[in-house]
Amino acid sequence: MHEPEPRTVLVVGGSGYFGRLLVEDLLRRTAHRIILTGRTMTSAEEARTHLAGKCGEQAARIETAACSLESTNTVASLVRQCDAAVCAAGPFQGLPLTLLDACLEIRRPYLDLCDDRGFSRRVCARLSERRDETVPPVATAWSAVSALTCALARIASAGWVRLDRVRTFIAPGNRQPRRRGTVESLLHSLGRPLAVPCAGGEREEHGWARPRDFAFPAPVGVRRCRLVDSTDHDFIPRWLAAPSAEFRVGAELRLFNAGAALIGALRARRLIPDPARFTRLFLAAMSVLGGFGSEAGAVGVEAAGADDLGQARRATASIVASRAAPMIVVMPVTFMIQRWLRDPEAARPEGLLRHDDWIDRAALESQCAARGFLLHFDAGAREDARP
C-alpha cells in the first residue's frame, strides 16, 4: 500500500510538559514533520534537545519556532505552514483563541489539550458564531478528558436505551513531573465554585469536595477522588444525554489529597487567599513529594442507566498505564492526526467533533496495546430498574 507523503503538524506549546509528550508520540507513531513552538526560541530548542535524547534520529523532523498566542501575525504565519495544528499551551484559563481563529480562517484542522471548561466553551461559542460558514474540523478538550472519558462511557453503555449518570475519574501517578502550568491548573481548582450537572439541573459544589472511591485495575487500585470542574460537565450531557455527570481527580499520595481538600474547603469559605498566589511554594513542595509513589496512572468511568428490558445497569471502564501514564493524555490527538493526514476525506470540513463516537472499541484496544496500556471493561450486574 502506498504510504502518504509526510505532512506538517504544528504543536503550539510543544516545549511544555504535555507538548513534549505529544511531539514524542507523533515522532514515534507517524512520519510527519513537526513545528514545535515555545514562548521563546530557547525553550523550543531545549525541548528539541530533550526529544532528541528520547527519540534519536526521529527528532530531525522537528523544526522549532518562538510563538506567543498574543501575536496574531506569528500564529497565522505558522498555521499557513502546517496541515494540522494543536494547542498544547497551558494553563488554558484565559488563553486567547488566536490559534483557533487562524485555523478557521486558513482552513486547517484544529485540536487542543484543553482541560478548562471555560476555554472549551469559548471554542464552542466561536464556532457557533460561524455556523453558517464552512469550517475545518475542530477538536477541543481532545485528551483524556473529554475525548477518552466520553468514548469510554459510550462503549461501556453500548446497547443501553438510557444513560442516567456518568462519573469520571483521573488517577495521576505521583512521580509525574509537575511543571508550572500543571500546578497553576491544580491551584485554580482548589475551592473553586463549580456547577455539577444532575437530574434536577445543576447543583453548586466547590473544587476538591465530595470524595468518592473508584476501583482501578492493578497497579493503580482503589483511589479516593474528589470533584473538580472539567469539560466533562458540559460534554457528557451534550453528547451522551446523561443528565448527571461528575468528574473527580485523586492524587496517589493520601497526604496530598487530604491537603488539597483542606485548602479547597478553606478557600471555599474565604478563610485563605487564592492558592494561586503560592505557585512557587507548591512547586517546591511537589518537587520534594515527587520522589514517592509511582509512574502508574489511569482514567476511568462509571456509567449507570437501563437496558432495553428496563433493567438498571451499571458498568465501568478504565485505561491504566503502569508507567509513562501521561501518554494517555496525548493518545487521542495522535490518533486523530493520523486519521486526518492519512485520509484527507476524513478531515473534510465538519466543525466541532463529538467526543463520544470518534473511536470504536477495536481501535481503542489497538491504540492502548501499541502503548502498553491496559483497557478494562466491567459490565457489572443487572438490577431491577426503579421508576
N, C-alpha and C positions, 0 to 999 in steps of 0.2 A: 504494500500500500504506500502511495506517495505521501511523504511527510510534508506538511505545510511549511512554508518559509518562516523563519523566526520573526516574531513581531516584537514590538517595544511596549513595555509596561512601565508607567510612571508610578513611583511609590513616594508620595509626599509624606515626610516624617519618617523616612527609611532609616534615619540614624538613631531613632528611638528604640526602645526595647522590643515592642511588638513589630515595629517596622523592620528591624533586623531579622526577626524570626520569619516574617513574611518573605523577605528577599531570599533568605536561606531556603525556604520551602520552594519558592519559584525556581531558584537555581537548580535544586535537586530534582524537580519534577517536570520542568519544561525546558525548552531550548531558547526561550525568549530573551531578548536584551532587556536590561533593567536600567531605568534612570532613577537613581537613589538620591533623594534630596534631604538636606538638613537645614537647620536655621542658619548655619554658616558652612562655608566650604570645608573648614577644618573638621567639623563634626561629621560631614558626609564622607570625607577621606578616612577618618578614623573608623567609621562603620565599614567601609570597603576593606580596609586592612584587617579588621576583625573577621569579616566574612571570608577573606582570602585564607585565613588560618583555619577556617572550618570547611570551606568548600574547594580549596585548592584552585586549579586552573579554571573552574567554572566562574570564579569571581571576575575573570577577564571580560565577562559580558556586562559588567556593571559600569555605567557612566555616572559620575557624580555632579551635583549642582547644588548651589545655595538657593533656598526658596523660602520666602516669608509669605504666608497666606494673606497678609495685608497688601501685598504687591500684586494688583490685578494684572498688570502687563507681564510680569515674570511668570505668573501662573499660566496665563493664556499662551505664552510662548512655549512653555514646556508641554502643555496639553497638545499643541499642534504637532509635537514630535512623537507622540505616543499613539498606540492603538487602544489602550485602556488605561484608566487612572484610578489609583487607590489613595484614599486619605487615611493615613495611619498616625497622624499628628494628634497628640493628646496633651492635656485633657481636653475633651470636646466641649465642656461647658464654656459658652461664649465664643467658640471658634467661628470665624467668618465662613460664609458659603462660597468663597471665591472659586475653589476648585470645582464644585458642583456647577456653578454658573458658567465657567469656561467649558466644561464638558457638554452642557446643554447647548451652548452657542456653537461649538465646534463639532458637535455630534460624535462624542466619544463615550463609550460605556464608563459609568462611574460606580465605584464601590467605596465603602468606608467601614472601619472597625469601631464605629461609634458604640459607646455603652451608655450614652446620656439620652434620656427621654426627651429633653428639651431640644437637643440638636436634631434628633431624628424627626421631631415634629416640625422643625423649621425646614428640613429637607422635603417633607411631605407637603408642606404649605407652598414651597416654591414650585413644586411640580403641579400643584393644584392651580397656581396662577397661570400655568402654561398648558392647561388641559386641552385647549383647542389646537395645540401645535403638535407636530411630530417630534418626539424626543427620543434620545437613546435610552437603553436600559439603565436603571438606577437601582443600586442595591445598598440600602442604608442599614446600619446595625447588622452587618454581614459577618458575624463572628460566632462564637459560642452562643451569644445572646444577640439577636434573636433567631439567627438562621438555624442553628442546631437545635435549640430548645423547641422551637415551633415544629421543625421537621420530626424530632423525636416524639413529640406529643401526637402528631398526626399518624405516624407509623404505629405507635403503641395502641392507638384507639381505632385502628382500621376495622371497618365492619360495624362500628357502633352507629346508632342512629342519633345519639345525643351526647354531647360533651358538656358536663356541668362545671368542672373545675380542673384547672391545671396549676400545679405548684412546680416551680423550677428551682434547682439548687446548684450552686457552684462551690466546689471544694478545691481551692488552690493549695499547692504544696508550699511548705514554709521556706524551702531553700530556693525558691524562685527569686531572682534579683528584683529589687524594688527600686525603680527609677523615680525621678521626681514627679513625672506625670501620673504614674500609678498611685503614688502616695497622695497627691493632691486630689485625685478622684475619690480615693478612700475617705479622706478627711471631709470632703464635700458631702459625703453621705451620712456622716455621724450626726444623729439627732435631727436631720433634715425632714421637714414635713413631706409626706407623700400620700397620694390618693390611690388606694388599692381597689381595683375593680371587684365587685361582689354582686351577688344575686339581686340585691336591692338598689344597685347603682354603684356608689363608691363609698368607702369608709376612710377616715383620716387616721394615719399612723405616723410614726417617725422612724427614721433610719436606725437600724440595729436593734429593733424591738421584736417581740413575738418569736422567741426561739422555737425551732421545730427540728426534730431529728430526721435524717434520711439515711437509709442503709445502702451505701455504695458497695459494689463488689470489692474484694481484696485487690490491691493492698490498701485502699483508702478506708474502707469500713464505715461504721456509723459516724456521721459528722453532724454536730449541732450547728444549725444555720439560722441566721436572723434576717429580717426583712430589710431590703434595700430597694430603692427605686430603680427601675430599669425599663428598657424599651419593651420588655415582655408585657408590661402592664397595659401597653397600647396594642401591640400586635397579636397577642393571644386572643383577646376578644374580637379583634378585627378579622383575623384570618380563620380562626378555629371556632368562632361563635360560642366560646366558653364564657359565660357571664362572670365567672370568678377566676382571677389569676393572681398568684403570689410568687414573688421572686426573692430568694434568700441566698446569702453567702455565709460560709463558715470557714474560718481560718483553721489551720491544722493544730495550732497551739491553743489549748484551753485558756491559758493566761491572756493571750492576745484577744481572743473572743470576749472574755469577761471584761477586759479593759476597754475595748471598743464599745461594748454595750453600756458600760458605766458612763463613758464620755458622752455617748449618744443620749442617754437619759438625762444627764446634767445639762447638755446643750439644749435639748427639747424644752427643758424648764427654764432656760435662760439663766442658769446658775453659773455658767462659764462662758467665756468668749468663743468666737468661731475657732474651731480647732485648726483651720487652715492657716492661722497665724503662726502655728508652731510646726510648719512643714519640716524645717531643718532638724528640729528636735526629734520628730517622728522618724525621719530618715536615719538618723544616728541610732535610735533605739532599734529599728527594724534591721539595721545592719548587724547589730550585736546578736539579735534573736535569729538572724538568718543562718547561723551555724547549727541550729537544731532542726529536727523534723526531717522531711524527705522531699524528693522531687516529684512525688506522685500527686496527681490531681485528677479531677473529674467534673463532669457536668451531668446532671440527672433531671428527670421529670417524673412527676406522679400525676396521672390522669384519672379522673372519675367521671362516669357517665352511665349510659344504659345501652344495651344491645337491642337487636330487632325483636327479641322476645319480651322486652320490657323489664329485663333483669338488670340490676345495678352491676356495674363493672368497675374494677379498679386495676390499673396497670402501671408499671414503672419501666423506665428505660434509662440507660446510663452509657456514657462513653468514659472510659477510665484509661489513664496513661500512667504506667509505673515509673516513668522518667520523662523529662522534657515535656511535662504536661502543658505548658503554654502553647505548644504547637497545635493543640486542639483549637485554639482561638483563630488561627490563620487558615485552617484547613478549608473552610467554606469559600474564602476568597480565591485560593489557588484553584479549587475545583471549578469555580465559575469562569476564571480567566482561561483555564484550559479549554473549557467548553466553548466559550465565545470566540477565542482566537483560533481554535481548530476548525470551527464551522461558522463562517460569517452569518449564515442564516439564523443561527442560534442567538445572535446578538442583534437581531433586527430591532428597529425602534419599538419600544413597548412600555416605557415609563417605569413606574415603581414595580419591583419584583416582589412577589409573595415570599414569605419566609417559610411556608409550610410545605410547598409542593415542588421545590427545586431539585430534590434528590429522592430516589426511591430506596427501599431497604437494601437491595442488592448492591447498588452503587455506594451506599454509605458503608456497608460491610467491606467493600473493596478498598475504599479510601482509608478506613480505620486499619485494616490489615496491612496496608502498604506502609503505615507509620508505626505499627506495633501497638495500636490502641485496642482495648477490649470493648466490644459493643455488646451490651447485655440488655435483654428484654425479659420482663416477668409479667405474664398476663394476669396473674392474681386469681382470686376465687370469685365466683358469682355469688350474689346475694339477692334476696327479694328486694325489688325496687320499691322505694317509698313514694307515695304520691307527692 
